[in-house]
């Protein structure tokens, strides 16, 4: 694992955006796996900046997202479709038909998840997967559990995830309780992984995920087995790592 220590959130965002930018420059038709949550916002802002300066061209890039809430329409401001459009896609020259987020409005979970797997396979797999880290060690919406779920699948969100994500909704009752997420196998098949994390609130889970035992109780711990993982973390998030 390649660990890049960043000073703070700004520095983490700049370093991670540079890694993504390098990938796009070296492979203009690359397939990027993208994440939502508050952590990647700074990365996306910097990618937009690079695009505006003429340093990046997204015209041949494809993107696949990790996850989507079940039952939120695309025009709901809390849906991940909306998040991606608002925070990245509408600001760059990516083709809308090159962007893929699981279809949260498909009530048949098996169908929606199989379609997402098929999309990834047809694209030739993910070149670089960007990941955030949930407070409980989840990646995408792969929650702690007895086994690593392999493929894209429907999930019941953990109570702690619903509470953590309630900050984006007016009331906690509005937070969907289910989602469709890439599985651990889907994520592990990405050729390169870039995990970003910041803040003291994640220090404990960073130490457990990357220096603790590999266990489905800490889903991100599986990344220790991936041959090409880069962790970009700020000082606060690395405070409990045995470095
Ligand atoms: C969400 C997303 C994850 C994200 C995580 C952390 O529930 N499904 O992809 O990495 O929680 O979010 P944040 O970056 O806001 O801490």
Boltz pocket constraint, residues with backbone or C-beta under 6 A from the ligand:
constraints:
  - pocket:
      binder: B
      contacts: [[A, 35], [A, 36], [A, 37], [A, 38], [A, 39], [A, 40], [A, 66], [A, 67], [A, 131], [A, 132], [A, 133], [A, 134], [A, 135], [A, 138], [A, 139], [A, 140], [A, 141], [A, 161], [A, 165]]
      max_distance: 6.0
